[in-house]
Amino acid sequence: MQATHAPVAISLTSRLPAVGTTVFSIMSALAAQYDAVNLGQGFPDFDCDPHLVDAVTTSMKAGLNQYPPMTGVPALRHAIAAKIASLYGRIYDPETEITITAGATQAVMTAILCSIHPGDEVIVIEPAYDAYVPAIVLAGGVPVFVQMTVGAAGEGYAVPWDAVAAAVTPKTRMLIVNSPHNPTGSMLRAADLGILAGIVRDTRILLLSDEVYEHMVFDGARHESICRVPELAERAFVVSSFGKTYHVTGWKVGFVAAPAMLTVEFRKVHQFNVFTVNTPVQHALAAYMQDPAPYTRLSAFYQGKRDLFREGLAATRFRLLPVDGTYFQCVDYSAISDMPEAEFAKWLTTEIGVAAIPVSAFYNTPKESGIVRFCFAKKESTLRTALARLAAV
């Protein structure tokens, strides 16, 4: 007679027990269900330059379809180093200080995993991109939150540097900055970088600088990259994204620039994280970067969309917050409703037909400020359709 055994209950203890489906996925699904204009998730609804697509095809037809070097195609790393030197004056060695990544999010994850050990503290300035904290938790680190301030009419979000300085302890190992800032559209200025330098000077604190919107700055402002300040650059992982710059978010290609000592450790994790990145796309990007016009003209391109969107919203009951950079517009809806942000965003989607993202979703513990975020990286016709619907609110 065959012995019987009690079934074994299979279980898994989550490494990220607090994480569920992202608000971006939820709102995009809701927008599709209700045929709403999706101004929630941050991606363009227009095509990239056909010449860039042709360059990928050319690379594939030329047989460039096998593994590239783990660090990235040399031509692309050299092009990135040349661009950084030209724009920001920082000289990076493309062989030892530039690494091509599978998008900026992988770059963020790898920078954190290679440098944060259990018990290390990482200062996160909120509201913050939602990939930072899970990476810290997976590394065994401890996120320490500092909330940005938001002013009254005409004033936007700002980093309270005194609170940042107060958050530093002997356990602080990294400080994450993001400029131009998602979701608020604010930017760090030269004075901010000076204060930051004073905070980290004579400490062991590393910097992770998320600069994926570096080419979207408005009203004649200059992007103040961490690369511009030598004493900051020497302790920083600087992250950027081709997806944002060239309207190809689905290609998931980015890069990290960091001093050789940091890059050595970054690449140790990178090689087992993704190993390497799409070969023909890397060659295409290297060729396309020879013409700087696509990224030098990007600010003007998006400022036109920003201005069109803001002009339309000015006629509504939404209160506009300043947008210094990125392709995001935050609005205060307190004159319209007292609903919590997540509920208001769902109401906008299902009843008005325009999807937005609640800014409360960018806090570790949701903070209600009566503010939602729209993405204006859309065709003019898309923005006008959204504005017509929002005018009825």
Secondary structure as UniProt FT lines:
FT   TURN            17..18
FT   HELIX           23..33
FT   TURN            34..35
FT   STRAND          37..38
FT   HELIX           50..61
FT   TURN            62..63
FT   TURN            70..71
FT   HELIX           74..88
FT   TURN            94..96
FT   STRAND          98..101
FT   HELIX           103..115
FT   TURN            118..119
FT   STRAND          121..126
FT   TURN            130..131
FT   HELIX           132..138
FT   TURN            139..140
FT   STRAND          142..147
FT   STRAND          149..150
FT   TURN            153..154
FT   STRAND          157..158
FT   HELIX           161..167
FT   TURN            170..171
FT   STRAND          172..178
FT   TURN            182..184
FT   HELIX           190..200
FT   TURN            201..202
FT   STRAND          206..210
FT   TURN            212..215
FT   TURN            219..220
FT   HELIX           226..228
FT   HELIX           230..233
FT   TURN            234..235
FT   STRAND          236..241
FT   HELIX           242..245
FT   TURN            246..247
FT   HELIX           249..251
FT   STRAND          254..257
FT   HELIX           260..273
FT   HELIX           279..288
FT   TURN            289..290
FT   HELIX           293..296
FT   HELIX           298..313
FT   TURN            314..315
FT   STRAND          319..320
FT   STRAND          328..332
FT   TURN            334..336
FT   HELIX           341..347
FT   HELIX           348..352
FT   STRAND          354..355
FT   STRAND          357..358
FT   HELIX           359..362
FT   STRAND          371..375
FT   HELIX           380..390
FT   TURN            391..392
//
